[in-house]
Amino acid sequence: FLPVVEGSGIGAKEKQQSDKILKRLLEKNSHDILNVDK
C-alpha cells in the first residue's frame, strides 16, 4: 500500500511541527493551571 500524497514528506514535517507546538501549548496551559491551583 502506497499513499498517493503529493509532498507527503513536507506534510509529515508540518504535522510534526504543529504537534510540537500543540504539545508546548498544552504543557504551558497545564503549568498555568497548576500555578493557579497553588
Phi, psi and omega in degrees: 000123179239117178293124181270085180232125179287129179063042181296328179298317179295318180300317180297320180296316180297319181297317180300319181294314181295323178298319180297316181296315179300316180300315181297317180297316180298316180298318180296316181296313181296324179296316179297318180298318180297319180296321180293321181297326180283000000 
